[in-house]
Amino acid sequence: MASSFSSDLKLEIMTTGENAGQWGNITNSNLIVLQQAIAGYESITLNGTTGATLVFSDGVVSNGKNAVLNLAGTLTSSVNVIVPDTGSGTAPEKVYILKNATSGAFAVTFKTTSGTGATFAAADKGHKLVYSDGTNIIDVPLGVPGGSDKQIQFNNAGSFGGITMGTAGQVLSTDGTTASFTDPSGGGTSWQAVKSSNFNASAGEGYFVNTSGGAITATLPASPTIGQTIKFIDYAGTFDTNNLTVGRNGKNIQGLAENLTVSIERAAFSLVFSDNTQGWLLENK
């Protein structure tokens, strides 16, 4: 009986009494193929419109037998990389690590001849861990971060979620259910350069207000959230002669639908937003 070849890696399987004097060479060839399947790496240049079909030749090294495949080439359309049937109408049962190194914004699908596969989206130039079960290519999640660039990642029901980075001076906070970047509710005040004319105040910031040249109005944010804090200091000691007016911008201050007028020399105070009923409350006076 002549040699046969395994269905997955196409190793040569010899029968007793055949290939006299060739067992050593054939065994070495099989070991090289096994090494290729465990640690082999090959870069495969895909055709820009048709992709590629991997090769599984009997008893010798072939590109489809590698453990790691680097998919290269310049694409002009979405393409397939085919793992062909190697025996009895089935694909080899095998694990692959894939790297999409193609150029061009087109999808690459790694699949069996007649089954389904794993797809690199047009913008995905990353890695995939996949395996062939003899019928289809199965995509195994690698656990790489989800979301977009410059997001903080977290576990979202077994998948990666992301929180978009906030603006300068914001902090990561949670309400017990969701997390987000918000302006600091205390500490971490971002102090601004001296203000000497009317200005819009922002949560999380502190202001040195110079009214030596005339009264000034600081307008509070229109849509504050609980815990947001704003600080003010009489820079030149002139609030008594030229008042600071804090414009409420539609929200109450100290429970009143009125602007806050500050006429105390060297006043320094903080306003913290509570809710739409009491609005902005004085944290210190």
TIMAR-769890 format. One record per residue: x, y, z of N, C-alpha, C, CB in turn. Coordinates in steps of 0.2 Angstrom, whole numbers, padded with zeros to 4 digits, always signed. Glycine has a CB too. Layout:
<kolzas>
XYZXYZXYZXYZ...
</kolzas>
This chain:
<kolzas>
+0004-0006+0000+0000+0000+0000+0004+0006+0000-0005+0000+0006+0003+0011-0004+0007+0017-0005+0005+0022+0001+0005+0021-0011+0010+0027+0002+0009+0032+0007+0002+0035+0006+0015+0037+0007-0001+0038+0012-0006+0042+0011-0004+0049+0015-0013+0039+0015-0009+0054+0014-0007+0060+0017-0013+0063+0022-0006+0066+0011-0011+0066+0027-0015+0068+0032-0020+0073+0029-0012+0070+0039-0026+0074+0031-0031+0079+0028-0029+0086+0030-0038+0077+0030-0026+0087+0036-0025+0094+0038-0018+0097+0036-0025+0094+0046-0013+0094+0038-0006+0097+0036-0003+0093+0030-0002+0096+0042-0006+0088+0027-0004+0084+0022+0003+0081+0023-0003+0089+0016+0004+0078+0029+0010+0075+0031+0009+0068+0028+0010+0074+0039+0015+0065+0026+0016+0059+0023+0015+0053+0028+0022+0058+0018+0010+0049+0027+0010+0043+0032+0011+0037+0028+0002+0043+0035+0017+0034+0030+0020+0028+0027+0017+0022+0030+0027+0028+0027+0017+0017+0025+0015+0010+0028+0021+0006+0028+0010+0007+0023+0020+0000+0032+0026-0004+0033+0029-0007+0027+0024-0010+0038+0035-0007+0026+0039-0010+0020+0040-0005+0014+0035-0016+0018+0037+0000+0014+0038+0005+0008+0043+0010+0010+0031+0008+0006+0045+0013+0004+0050+0019+0005+0056+0017+0008+0047+0025+0008+0059+0011+0006+0065+0008+0009+0070+0014+0008+0067+0002+0006+0074+0015+0013+0080+0020+0013+0077+0027+0013+0084+0018+0007+0071+0028+0013+0068+0035+0012+0065+0038+0019+0063+0036+0007+0064+0033+0024+0060+0035+0030+0063+0041+0033+0060+0029+0035+0070+0042+0033+0073+0047+0037+0071+0054+0033+0081+0046+0037+0072+0054+0027+0070+0060+0023+0063+0062+0024+0072+0059+0016+0059+0057+0023+0052+0058+0024+0050+0061+0031+0047+0052+0022+0053+0058+0036+0051+0060+0043+0054+0067+0044+0055+0055+0048+0060+0068+0041+0062+0075+0042+0057+0080+0038+0069+0076+0039+0055+0079+0032+0050+0083+0029+0044+0084+0033+0048+0080+0022+0041+0079+0036+0036+0079+0040+0037+0084+0046+0033+0072+0043+0043+0083+0049+0045+0087+0055+0045+0095+0053+0051+0085+0058+0048+0096+0047+0048+0103+0045+0041+0106+0044+0052+0103+0038+0036+0102+0041+0030+0104+0040+0026+0105+0047+0025+0099+0036+0028+0101+0052+0025+0102+0059+0028+0108+0062+0027+0096+0063+0034+0110+0061+0037+0116+0063+0034+0122+0060+0045+0116+0062+0032+0121+0054+0029+0127+0050+0022+0128+0053+0028+0125+0043+0019+0123+0055+0012+0123+0058+0012+0126+0065+0008+0117+0058+0017+0125+0068+0018+0128+0075+0021+0135+0076+0022+0123+0080+0026+0136+0072+0030+0142+0072+0031+0146+0066+0036+0141+0076+0028+0143+0060+0030+0146+0054+0027+0153+0052+0028+0141+0048+0030+0157+0049+0028+0164+0047+0029+0165+0040+0031+0169+0051+0024+0167+0036+0025+0169+0029+0021+0175+0027+0023+0163+0025+0024+0179+0023+0020+0185+0021+0017+0183+0014+0025+0191+0020+0011+0184+0013+0008+0182+0007+0005+0189+0003+0002+0177+0008+0007+0190-0003+0005+0196-0006-0002+0194-0010+0010+0198-0011-0007+0198-0008-0014+0196-0011-0014+0200-0018-0019+0199-0006-0018+0197-0022-0020+0200-0028-0025+0206-0027-0023+0195-0034-0024+0212-0029-0028+0218-0028-0035+0217-0029-0026+0223-0031-0037+0212-0033-0045+0211-0034-0047+0204-0033-0046+0213-0042-0043+0199-0033-0045+0192-0032-0042+0189-0025-0043+0188-0038-0038+0193-0022-0036+0190-0016-0031+0184-0016-0041+0187-0011-0032+0178-0013-0027+0173-0014-0031+0166-0011-0021+0174-0010-0028+0161-0014-0030+0154-0012-0024+0151-0009-0033+0150-0017-0024+0149-0003-0018+0146+0001-0017+0139-0003-0019+0145+0008-0011+0137-0002-0008+0130-0005-0007+0125+0001-0002+0131-0009-0009+0119+0000-0008+0113+0004-0006+0108+0000-0014+0111+0008+0001+0107-0001+0004+0102-0005+0006+0096-0001+0010+0105-0009+0005+0090-0004+0007+0084+0000+0014+0084+0002+0005+0078-0005+0015+0083+0008+0022+0081+0011+0027+0086+0011+0024+0076+0007+0025+0093+0009+0031+0098+0008+0028+0104+0011+0033+0099+0001+0033+0109+0012+0031+0115+0015+0026+0119+0010+0037+0120+0017+0021+0122+0013+0016+0126+0008+0014+0132+0012+0010+0121+0006+0012+0137+0009+0010+0143+0013+0004+0143+0017+0009+0149+0008-0001+0138+0016-0007+0138+0020-0005+0134+0026-0012+0134+0016+0001+0131+0027+0002+0127+0033+0005+0131+0039+0007+0121+0031+0007+0137+0037+0010+0142+0042+0006+0143+0048+0013+0148+0039+0009+0145+0054+0005+0147+0060+0003+0154+0059+0009+0145+0066+0007+0158+0056+0006+0165+0056+0007+0167+0049+0012+0169+0060+0001+0171+0047+0001+0174+0040+0001+0181+0040-0005+0171+0036+0005+0184+0036+0005+0192+0035+0002+0193+0028+0012+0195+0036-0004+0196+0028-0007+0197+0022-0005+0204+0020-0015+0197+0023-0002+0204+0014+0001+0210+0011-0002+0212+0004+0008+0210+0011+0000+0217+0001-0002+0219-0006-0007+0225-0006-0006+0213-0008-0007+0228-0011-0011+0234-0012-0018+0232-0015-0008+0239-0017-0023+0233-0011-0030+0231-0013-0034+0237-0017-0034+0229-0007-0038+0235-0022-0042+0239-0026-0049+0237-0025-0040+0239-0033-0051+0232-0022-0057+0230-0020-0057+0225-0014-0061+0227-0026-0063+0224-0011-0063+0219-0006-0061+0212-0008-0070+0219-0002-0057+0208-0005-0055+0202-0007-0056+0196-0002-0048+0202-0009-0055+0190-0004-0055+0184+0000-0049+0181+0000-0061+0179-0002-0047+0178+0006-0041+0173+0006-0044+0166+0008-0036+0175+0012-0043+0162+0003-0047+0155+0004-0042+0150+0007-0049+0153-0003-0045+0147+0012-0042+0140+0014-0045+0135+0010-0043+0140+0022-0042+0131+0006-0045+0126+0001-0047+0120+0005-0041+0125-0005-0052+0116+0002-0053+0109+0004-0047+0105+0003-0059+0106+0001-0045+0101+0007-0039+0097+0006-0040+0089+0006-0034+0098+0012-0046+0088+0007-0048+0080+0007-0055+0079+0009-0043+0077+0012-0059+0075+0005-0066+0073+0007-0070+0079+0008-0066+0069+0013-0069+0085+0004-0073+0091+0004-0073+0095+0010-0080+0088+0003-0067+0094+0014-0067+0098+0020-0060+0102+0020-0067+0093+0027-0061+0107+0024-0055+0111+0025-0050+0109+0030-0057+0119+0026-0044+0110+0031-0040+0108+0036-0042+0111+0043-0033+0109+0035-0042+0107+0048-0043+0109+0055-0037+0112+0058-0046+0104+0060-0037+0119+0058-0030+0122+0060-0031+0129+0063-0026+0123+0053-0026+0131+0067-0026+0138+0070-0022+0143+0066-0024+0138+0077-0024+0149+0065-0020+0154+0062-0020+0160+0066-0022+0155+0054-0014+0164+0066-0013+0171+0068-0012+0175+0062-0007+0172+0073-0017+0180+0061-0017+0184+0055-0015+0191+0056-0024+0183+0051-0011+0194+0051-0010+0201+0052-0012+0204+0045-0002+0203+0053-0016+0209+0045-0019+0213+0039-0014+0218+0038-0026+0215+0040-0009+0217+0033-0004+0222+0032-0005+0225+0025+0003+0219+0032-0011+0224+0022-0013+0227+0015-0014+0234+0016-0019+0223+0013-0013+0237+0010-0014+0244+0009-0021+0245+0005-0008+0248+0006-0024+0251+0006-0030+0252+0003-0036+0250+0007-0031+0247-0004-0041+0254+0007-0047+0254+0012-0052+0249+0009-0050+0261+0013-0050+0243+0009-0055+0237+0007-0055+0232+0012-0053+0235+0000-0060+0228+0013-0061+0222+0017-0057+0216+0015-0068+0221+0018-0055+0212+0020-0051+0206+0018-0055+0201+0022-0043+0206+0020-0058+0196+0019-0061+0190+0022-0057+0184+0022-0068+0189+0019-0055+0181+0027-0051+0174+0027-0056+0169+0029-0046+0175+0033-0057+0164+0024-0063+0160+0024-0061+0153+0021-0069+0162+0020-0065+0148+0022-0064+0142+0018-0068+0142+0011-0068+0136+0022-0066+0137+0007-0069+0137+0000-0076+0138+0000-0067+0131-0003-0080+0135+0004-0088+0135+0004-0091+0137+0010-0090+0128+0002-0087+0139+0015-0089+0141+0022-0089+0148+0023-0086+0137+0027-0090+0150+0029-0090+0157+0031-0083+0158+0034-0095+0159+0037-0081+0165+0035-0075+0167+0037-0075+0173+0042-0071+0168+0032-0069+0175+0043-0067+0181+0048-0065+0187+0043-0062+0179+0053-0068+0193+0044-0067+0198+0040-0063+0204+0044-0074+0201+0037-0058+0206+0040-0055+0213+0042-0059+0218+0039-0047+0213+0040-0062+0223+0043-0065+0228+0040-0060+0233+0036-0069+0232+0045-0063+0237+0032-0059+0241+0027-0054+0245+0031-0063+0246+0023-0055+0247+0037-0050+0251+0041-0046+0247+0046-0054+0257+0044-0048+0241+0046-0045+0237+0051-0038+0234+0049-0049+0231+0053-0033+0237+0051-0026+0234+0049-0023+0231+0055-0021+0240+0046-0027+0227+0059-0024+0224+0065-0023+0216+0064-0029+0225+0070-0024+0213+0070-0023+0205+0070-0029+0202+0071-0017+0204+0075-0029+0195+0069-0035+0191+0071-0032+0184+0073-0040+0190+0066-0035+0181+0078-0034+0174+0080-0040+0170+0077-0032+0173+0087-0039+0165+0072-0044+0161+0070-0042+0154+0069-0046+0164+0062-0048+0150+0069-0046+0143+0067-0052+0140+0062-0047+0139+0074-0050+0135+0059-0054+0132+0054-0057+0125+0058-0050+0130+0047-0063+0124+0058-0066+0118+0061-0067+0113+0055-0072+0120+0064-0065+0114+0049-0066+0109+0044-0071+0112+0039-0068+0103+0047-0075+0117+0042-0081+0119+0037-0080+0127+0037-0088+0117+0040-0079+0130+0042-0079+0137+0043-0073+0140+0046-0086+0140+0046-0071+0146+0045-0066+0150+0049-0070+0153+0055-0062+0155+0044-0067+0152+0061-0070+0155+0067-0066+0160+0069-0072+0150+0072-0068+0166+0071-0064+0172+0073-0064+0172+0081-0067+0179+0071-0058+0171+0084-0058+0171+0091-0056+0178+0094-0052+0165+0093-0060+0181+0098-0058+0188+0100-0052+0188+0104-0064+0190+0105-0048+0193+0102-0041+0193+0105-0041+0197+0111-0036+0196+0100-0046+0201+0113-0047+0205+0119-0043+0211+0118-0044+0201+0124-0042+0214+0112-0039+0220+0111-0044+0226+0112-0036+0221+0103-0042+0231+0114-0047+0237+0116-0051+0239+0110-0043+0243+0118-0057+0240+0112-0062+0243+0108-0063+0250+0108-0069+0240+0109-0068+0253+0105-0069+0260+0105-0064+0263+0100-0067+0263+0112-0063+0270+0101-0058+0273+0096-0052+0276+0100-0062+0279+0093-0048+0279+0096-0042+0282+0098-0043+0287+0104-0038+0285+0093-0038+0286+0109-0038+0291+0115-0045+0290+0119-0038+0298+0113-0047+0284+0120-0053+0282+0124-0050+0278+0130-0059+0278+0121-0053+0279+0136-0052+0274+0142-0057+0268+0141-0053+0278+0149-0054+0262+0141-0057+0256+0140-0060+0253+0146-0053+0251+0136-0066+0249+0146-0068+0246+0152-0072+0240+0149-0073+0251+0156-0074+0235+0154-0077+0229+0152-0085+0231+0152-0076+0224+0158-0088+0230+0146-0095+0232+0145-0099+0225+0144-0096+0237+0140-0101+0222+0149-0105+0216+0148-0101+0210+0144-0111+0217+0144-0094+0210+0145-0090+0205+0142-0087+0207+0136-0094+0199+0140-0088+0213+0134-0085+0217+0128-0081+0223+0130-0090+0218+0122-0077+0225+0126-0074+0232+0128-0078+0238+0126-0067+0232+0124-0079+0242+0131-0082+0249+0130-0077+0254+0130-0088+0250+0134-0079+0260+0128-0074+0266+0129-0078+0272+0131-0071+0267+0122-0074+0276+0134-0076+0283+0136-0072+0288+0133-0076+0284+0144-0075+0293+0129-0071+0298+0126-0068+0302+0130-0076+0302+0121-0062+0304+0129-0058+0309+0133-0062+0315+0134-0051+0310+0131-0061+0318+0140-0064+0324+0141-0060+0330+0139-0066+0325+0148-0062+0336+0141-0058+0342+0140-0053+0343+0145-0063+0348+0139-0048+0348+0144-0043+0349+0149-0046+0351+0156-0039+0355+0147-0044+0348+0161-0046+0349+0168-0051+0345+0170-0048+0356+0168-0055+0341+0166-0060+0337+0168-0057+0330+0172-0064+0335+0162-0062+0327+0175-0060+0321+0179-0064+0316+0177-0059+0322+0187-0062+0309+0178-0067+0304+0177-0071+0302+0183-0062+0297+0176-0077+0302+0183-0082+0301+0188-0087+0296+0186-0085+0308+0190-0091+0294+0191-0096+0289+0190-0102+0291+0195-0094+0282+0191-0108+0289+0192-0114+0290+0196-0117+0284+0199-0120+0293+0192-0112+0279+0199-0114+0272+0201-0116+0267+0196-0119+0272+0206-0118+0270+0190-0121+0266+0184-0116+0267+0178-0128+0268+0183-0115+0273+0177-0111+0275+0171-0105+0279+0173-0115+0278+0165-0100+0279+0169-0094+0283+0170-0093+0288+0164-0087+0279+0170-0090+0294+0166-0090+0299+0161-0084+0304+0164-0096+0303+0159-0082+0309+0159-0078+0314+0161-0082+0320+0163-0072+0316+0155-0081+0323+0168-0085+0329+0171-0080+0334+0173-0090+0327+0176-0082+0340+0174-0079+0345+0177-0078+0343+0185-0082+0352+0177-0072+0345+0188-0071+0343+0195-0076+0347+0200-0064+0345+0197-0079+0343+0205-0084+0346+0209-0080+0349+0215-0089+0341+0211-0074+0348+0216-0070+0350+0222-0063+0349+0221-0073+0348+0228-0059+0354+0223-0052+0353+0221-0050+0353+0214-0049+0346+0224-0044+0353+0212-0042+0352+0205-0045+0358+0201-0045+0346+0202-0046+0364+0205-0048+0370+0201-0043+0372+0196-0049+0376+0206-0045+0374+0190-0041+0377+0185-0042+0384+0185-0043+0374+0178-0037+0387+0188-0037+0395+0189-0035+0398+0182-0032+0397+0194-0039+0403+0181-0038+0407+0175-0034+0414+0176-0045+0408+0171-0032+0416+0170-0029+0423+0171-0034+0428+0173-0026+0425+0164-0031+0434+0176-0035+0439+0179-0041+0441+0173-0031+0445+0181-0047+0442+0176-0052+0444+0172-0053+0452+0173-0059+0440+0172-0054+0456+0168-0055+0463+0170-0061+0466+0165-0049+0467+0168-0065+0461+0163-0071+0463+0159-0076+0457+0159-0069+0465+0151-0082+0458+0157-0087+0453+0157-0084+0447+0154-0093+0456+0154-0086+0441+0157-0084+0435+0154-0089+0429+0156-0077+0433+0157-0089+0424+0152-0093+0418+0154-0089+0413+0158-0095+0414+0147-0091+0411+0164-0088+0407+0168-0089+0399+0166-0090+0408+0176-0084+0395+0167-0085+0388+0166-0084+0384+0172-0080+0386+0160-0087+0378+0173-0087+0374+0179-0080+0371+0179-0092+0368+0178-0078+0371+0185-0071+0368+0187-0065+0373+0187-0069+0363+0182-0067+0380+0185-0062+0385+0185-0063+0390+0190-0063+0388+0178-0057+0393+0192-0057+0398+0197-0055+0405+0193-0052+0397+0202-0058+0411+0196-0057+0417+0192-0054+0422+0197-0063+0419+0189-0049+0426+0196-0046+0432+0199-0050+0437+0195-0039+0432+0199-0054+0441+0199-0058+0446+0195-0056+0453+0197-0066+0445+0197-0054+0457+0193-0051+0464+0194-0057+0469+0192-0045+0465+0190-0060+0472+0197-0065+0477+0195-0063+0484+0196-0072+0476+0199-0056+0485+0196-0054+0492+0198-0056+0496+0192-0046+0491+0198-0057+0494+0186-0059+0498+0180-0066+0499+0179-0056+0495+0174-0070+0495+0184-0078+0496+0183-0081+0489+0185-0080+0498+0176-0087+0489+0186-0091+0483+0188-0090+0478+0182-0098+0485+0189-0091+0471+0184-0090+0466+0180-0096+0461+0181-0083+0462+0180-0098+0458+0175-0103+0452+0176-0100+0446+0174-0109+0454+0172-0100+0441+0178-0098+0434+0176-0104+0430+0175-0093+0431+0182-0105+0427+0169-0111+0423+0168-0110+0416+0169-0113+0424+0160-0114+0413+0173-0113+0405+0174-0115+0401+0168-0118+0404+0180-0113+0395+0168-0115+0390+0163-0123+0389+0162-0112+0383+0164-0125+0388+0156-0132+0387+0155-0135+0380+0157-0134+0389+0148-0131+0375+0157-0133+0368+0158-0128+0365+0163-0133+0364+0152-0128+0367+0169-0123+0364+0174-0126+0357+0176-0122+0369+0180-0122+0353+0179-0123+0347+0182-0121+0347+0190-0120+0341+0178-0124+0342+0193-0123+0342+0201-0116+0342+0202-0127+0336+0204-0114+0346+0207-0107+0345+0210-0102+0350+0206-0105+0339+0209-0104+0353+0200-0100+0357+0197-0098+0364+0201-0102+0359+0190-0092+0366+0201-0090+0371+0206-0086+0377+0202-0085+0368+0211-0088+0383+0204-0084+0389+0201-0082+0393+0207-0089+0392+0196-0076+0396+0206-0073+0400+0211-0072+0407+0209-0067+0397+0214-0072+0412+0214-0071+0419+0212-0067+0422+0218-0078+0423+0211-0062+0426+0216-0058+0430+0221-0058+0437+0219-0051+0427+0222-0059+0442+0223-0058+0449+0222-0051+0451+0221-0061+0454+0228-0048+0451+0215-0041+0452+0214-0038+0458+0217-0040+0452+0206-0042+0464+0216-0039+0470+0218-0042+0474+0224-0040+0475+0212-0046+0470+0227-0050+0473+0233-0055+0478+0231-0045+0475+0238-0058+0478+0226-0063+0483+0224-0070+0481+0223-0060+0486+0217-0072+0475+0225-0079+0473+0224-0083+0478+0228-0080+0466+0227-0081+0481+0233-0085+0486+0237-0087+0492+0233-0082+0488+0244-0082+0494+0229-0084+0500+0225-0086+0499+0218-0077+0505+0224-0084+0493+0215-0086+0491+0208-0088+0484+0209-0081+0492+0202-0095+0483+0209-0097+0476+0211-0096+0471+0206-0104+0476+0213-0095+0464+0208-0095+0459+0204-0103+0456+0204-0090+0453+0206-0105+0455+0198-0112+0452+0197-0111+0445+0194-0117+0457+0193-0114+0440+0197-0114+0434+0195-0121+0432+0191-0112+0428+0200-0121+0432+0185-0127+0431+0181-0129+0424+0181-0126+0433+0174-0135+0423+0183-0138+0416+0184-0139+0412+0178-0144+0416+0188-0140+0415+0172-0141+0412+0166-0146+0406+0166-0134+0408+0164-0152+0408+0169-0158+0404+0169-0158+0399+0175-0158+0400+0163-0153+0398+0179-0153+0394+0185-0153+0398+0191-0147+0389+0185-0157+0395+0196-0157+0399+0203-0150+0399+0206-0162+0395+0208-0149+0405+0210-0144+0405+0215-0146+0406+0222-0139+0411+0213-0144+0401+0226-0146+0401+0233-0154+0401+0233-0144+0408+0237-0157+0397+0229-0164+0396+0228-0168+0401+0226-0166+0394+0235-0165+0407+0223-0168+0413+0221-0167+0414+0213-0166+0419+0225-0172+0416+0210-0171+0417+0203-0169+0424+0202-0178+0417+0199-0163+0425+0205-0160+0432+0205-0152+0431+0203-0161+0436+0211-0149+0436+0200-0142+0437+0200-0139+0438+0207-0140+0442+0195-0133+0436+0207-0129+0437+0214-0125+0443+0213-0125+0431+0216-0126+0448+0217-0121+0454+0217-0116+0454+0223-0125+0461+0218-0110+0454+0222-0105+0454+0227-0102+0460+0228-0100+0448+0225-0102+0463+0234-0100+0470+0236-0095+0470+0242-0106+0475+0237-0092+0465+0243-0088+0464+0249-0081+0464+0247-0089+0458+0253-0077+0469+0249-0070+0469+0248-0066+0463+0250-0067+0475+0251-0062+0461+0245-0058+0455+0246-0062+0448+0247-0053+0456+0252-0068+0448+0244-0072+0442+0244-0069+0437+0240-0079+0444+0241-0070+0431+0243-0067+0425+0240-0073+0419+0241-0060+0422+0242-0076+0416+0236-0081+0412+0237-0082+0407+0231-0088+0416+0238-0085+0401+0233-0086+0396+0228-0094+0395+0227-0083+0389+0230-0096+0393+0221-0103+0391+0220-0103+0384+0217-0106+0396+0214-0107+0380+0220-0108+0373+0218-0115+0372+0216-0106+0368+0224-0116+0369+0210-0123+0368+0208-0126+0361+0211-0123+0367+0200-0132+0362+0214-0135+0357+0217-0141+0354+0213-0139+0359+0224-0146+0357+0211-0151+0355+0206-0155+0361+0204-0156+0350+0210-0160+0360+0200-0164+0366+0197-0168+0369+0202-0168+0363+0192-0169+0366+0208-0173+0370+0213-0169+0375+0217-0176+0365+0219-0164+0373+0220-0159+0378+0224-0154+0381+0219-0156+0374+0230-0152+0377+0214-0147+0380+0209-0140+0380+0212-0149+0387+0207-0137+0386+0211-0130+0387+0213-0130+0389+0220-0126+0392+0209-0126+0385+0225-0126+0387+0232-0119+0389+0234-0128+0381+0236-0119+0394+0238-0112+0396+0241-0109+0390+0245-0113+0402+0245-0103+0388+0243-0099+0383+0247-0095+0387+0252-0094+0380+0242-0093+0392+0251-0089+0396+0256-0090+0404+0255-0082+0395+0257-0090+0408+0259-0091+0415+0258-0085+0419+0261-0097+0417+0262
</kolzas>
